[in-house]
Amino acid sequence: MIIGVPKEIKNNENRVGMTPSGVAEVVKQGHRVFIQHTAGVNSGFPDEAYQAVGAHVLPTIEDIYATAEMIVKVKEPIVTEYNLIRKGQLLFTYFHFASDKELTLAMLSNKSICLAYETVEEADHSLPLLIPMSEVAGRMSIQEGARFLEKPQGGKGILLGGVPGVKPAKVLILGGGVVGSNAAQMAAGMGADVTITDINLARLRYLSETLPKNVKTLYSSELRIRKELPDVDLVVGSVLIPGDKAPHLITKEMLSIMQPGTVLVDVAIDQGGCFETSHPTTHSAPTYIVDGIVHYAVANIPGAVPYTSTLALTNATLPYVIALANKGWKKACKENPALALGLNIVEGKIVYKAVADVFGLKYDPINL
């Protein structure tokens, strides 16, 4: 199979779809890999590193899309890429369709095959291609939240871990999944007073046993969240419904019970955000203020640490890339039910129910 890796063109997206070591493994299987010129530079991988393992370098993104049977990238295509995608071309990337109707309609129109990292789901309901970036985003949510609690950034001027004689900041984490648990681990390690919420009691028991003792667990409900908000300093939103829009756990009205300078970090923004007042931001302009509350809603948080993120992502995606290349998408998905759940749009049809339901569009279950 001919595989293409374009340079990411989303704002401040510095990751790349494959590392040289990943490319080497694919080439060993007898496939051809084409990398766009400088695609890996911002992640620390120059063109020469790819050429050394057998990849071919092409000068433009147009060349990559025109050449490849399968596109492996990090973020969803943006408007300038829509017309480059061909009928029947396989795209393997993060899509997050439920938060972007324009993207959904564009991929329906070009009749490509869209296999989304974020909905590949194992029998135990784990999301193997979302986990590595969720780990990065969860840890970075605290790193960024601590930065924006600083007064010059619009925050309260509170040090997350406090100092002897001064209480640490209070951190509320909504959602006890991979993002939430990594955020809690990081916040606890910095010395914060941490509360993590979830609606799964078994998960809360597990978190209570495994997280540091300065992390408290709380069964989530609107009333309980409201009771926490008046004296919280940093809130991390990390609720996920695979393939569907995130629920709004903090409404605009709730901002009025929070202290000015409180920071909200919405890690669920890729799926529409779990704060009603959230809208996507970028690394170049990461925050905005609503009613005195600082909102951080960068849609590609791991893009700020591309070396770590690219290595972690390729570690997870590589077995699936090899399976798709060796067998073709139909056979690979037929043999691997987890991979089949990654199929969201196939040749003009929505085959993932949550995406169809969000936009009121027709759902066509796929029969492999």
Disulfide bonds with the S-S distance in Angstrom:
none
